[in-house]
Amino acid sequence: MPKEAITERLKFLTEMLRLIFVALLAVVGGTFSLLLGSYDLLRTLLAAAGIVTSIGLGVVIERLYRKIQQLLVQLEER
């Protein structure tokens, strides 16, 4: 992959990482607010969905971070 392509890919992945991190913060905040209220079935289901989504976004962030690290290593080699 050419150096310019690696640089552009890094920029794209960095922006995606920022966007997903902000989404993670929003989901965690919403989930936490659901858990602070009274417990009924709908709140519990939505909180559980928020927890699962938070875990999923965390995994996506970790994979993006690893991919960014790999591209940085490739960029340093050139």
Secondary structure, 3 states (H helix, E strand, C coil): CCHHHHHHHHHHHHHHHHHHHHHHHHHHHHHHHHHHCCCCHHHHHHHHHHHHHHHHHHHHHHHHHHHHHHHHHHHHHC
